[in-house]
Amino acid sequence: MGHLRNHPRVASGRPVEIDPGGAAIRGEARDLSMAGCFVVAKSAPASEAIEIVFAEGGEQIRCRGRIVRRSLEGVAVRFERLDWADLFGLARLVSPALG
């Protein structure tokens, strides 16, 4: 089977919040790319459409996404409808790890 990813994935360990439109769930982004991330969390929202929030310095990077896979460890999130601010924010998180 071929490699399906179009974007490099980097190790993250960054704290995140998943917001399904109600109470936010805290977790940790195990890995991150410009297309999505895997969030390790003790629980996951029932909803597939979510907003994920990354803290970067004093600002928050908010990205709309969709849960595309669930496991005992957490959830895989695919980012959707990113605007320019989201893209630039994600690039700041991903690019230093690409070296």
ABEGO torsion letter per residue (X at the ends): XBBABABBBBBAGBBBBBBAGBBBBBBBBABBBAAEBBBBBABBBABABBBBBBBBEABBBBBBBBBABBBAAEBBBBBBGBBAAAAAAAAAAAAAAAX
